[in-house]
Amino acid sequence: MIYRIGPGCAPAIGDLYTAGPGDTIVFLHDARERTDWLRYWQAAAVAVFRGAALTVVSA
């Protein structure tokens, strides 16, 4: 599954904690505008440890 995180879109944070192999997490370039973006970043770190892929769009 592909999880996109941006100012107007984000999955339930629990879904990221359970993500793993075959899942991709995409932080859009403006994701840091979210007030809770650090919680999503932390959940993404757990998902990467479990085997998920992470992409950060910077432009």
Residue frames relative to the residue before (quaternion, step in Angstrom):
aa qw qx qy qz dx dy dz
M 1.0000 0.0000 0.0000 0.0000 0.00 0.00 0.00
I 0.2938 -0.7279 0.5909 0.1863 3.56 -1.17 0.60
Y 0.1355 -0.7798 0.6098 0.0413 3.54 -0.80 1.10
R 0.1219 -0.7955 0.5918 0.0464 3.59 -0.66 1.12
I 0.1006 -0.7891 0.6052 0.0296 3.56 -0.95 0.95
G 0.2039 0.7468 -0.6047 0.1873 3.53 -0.75 1.14
P 0.7502 -0.4019 0.2565 0.4582 3.59 -1.24 -0.02
G 0.8006 0.2902 -0.1451 0.5038 3.59 0.99 -0.76
C 0.7659 0.2693 -0.1693 0.5587 3.57 1.25 0.08
A 0.2460 0.7368 -0.6062 0.1707 3.52 -1.04 0.84
P 0.4574 -0.6626 0.5108 0.3013 3.57 -1.08 0.66
A 0.6434 -0.4416 0.4121 0.4703 3.54 -1.28 0.00
I 0.5396 -0.6628 0.4053 0.3243 3.55 -0.84 0.94
G 0.6028 0.5675 -0.3521 0.4365 3.59 1.10 -0.60
D 0.5952 0.5656 -0.3602 0.4429 3.58 1.15 -0.58
L 0.6462 0.5081 -0.3262 0.4669 3.58 1.04 -0.69
Y 0.6378 0.5389 -0.3343 0.4371 3.57 0.98 -0.79
T 0.7333 0.3956 -0.2361 0.5000 3.60 1.11 -0.57
A 0.4447 0.6871 -0.4635 0.3397 3.61 1.25 0.02
G 0.0322 0.8060 -0.5888 0.0526 3.54 -1.16 0.62
P 0.8338 -0.1418 0.1067 0.5227 3.58 -1.08 -0.65
G 0.7770 0.2983 -0.2531 0.4932 3.55 -0.91 0.98
D 0.6505 0.4811 -0.3144 0.4965 3.59 1.26 -0.20
T 0.1477 -0.7683 0.6176 0.0806 3.55 -1.19 0.65
I 0.1708 -0.7643 0.6166 0.0806 3.55 -0.95 0.95
V 0.0915 -0.8014 0.5910 0.0070 3.56 -0.75 1.08
F 0.1601 -0.7508 0.6355 0.0825 3.56 -0.74 1.11
L 0.3256 -0.7531 0.5418 0.1824 3.57 -0.58 1.14
H 0.6984 -0.5199 0.2969 0.3921 3.58 -1.18 0.56
D 0.7621 0.3471 -0.2005 0.5084 3.60 1.07 -0.56
A 0.2830 0.7966 -0.4933 0.2048 3.61 1.20 0.41
R 0.6342 0.5545 -0.3415 0.4167 3.60 1.08 -0.61
E 0.5146 0.6204 -0.4268 0.4101 3.59 1.25 0.00
R 0.5462 0.5941 -0.4024 0.4322 3.59 1.23 -0.32
T 0.4731 -0.6727 0.4821 0.3022 3.58 -0.98 0.74
D 0.7408 0.3826 -0.2115 0.5101 3.59 1.19 -0.50
W 0.2843 0.8097 -0.4856 0.1666 3.59 1.18 0.35
L 0.6155 0.5505 -0.3626 0.4321 3.61 1.04 -0.60
R 0.6093 0.5288 -0.3541 0.4730 3.61 1.07 -0.59
Y 0.6559 0.4916 -0.3115 0.4808 3.57 1.02 -0.77
W 0.6264 0.5309 -0.3362 0.4612 3.59 1.02 -0.74
Q 0.6464 0.5089 -0.3116 0.4755 3.59 1.00 -0.82
A 0.6577 0.4964 -0.3088 0.4750 3.59 0.93 -0.86
A 0.6268 0.5310 -0.3340 0.4621 3.59 1.05 -0.73
A 0.6197 0.5396 -0.3460 0.4529 3.60 1.02 -0.73
V 0.6354 0.5081 -0.3265 0.4811 3.59 1.00 -0.77
A 0.6601 0.5178 -0.3052 0.4505 3.58 0.94 -0.91
V 0.6375 0.5119 -0.3272 0.4739 3.59 1.00 -0.80
F 0.6279 0.5275 -0.3319 0.4662 3.58 0.99 -0.78
R 0.6887 0.4639 -0.2662 0.4895 3.57 1.11 -0.72
G 0.6838 -0.5210 0.2757 0.4301 3.62 1.25 -0.05
A 0.4787 0.6626 -0.4490 0.3608 3.62 1.22 0.09
A 0.4300 -0.6632 0.5451 0.2796 3.56 -1.27 0.46
L 0.1779 -0.7793 0.5949 0.0846 3.57 -1.15 0.66
T 0.0284 -0.7717 0.6353 -0.0055 3.54 -0.99 0.93
V 0.1104 -0.7688 0.6275 0.0546 3.56 -0.97 0.91
V 0.2325 -0.7639 0.5908 0.1157 3.55 -0.68 1.14
S 0.1521 -0.8419 0.5153 0.0507 3.58 -0.51 1.17
A 0.7904 0.2090 -0.1465 0.5568 3.61 1.14 -0.13
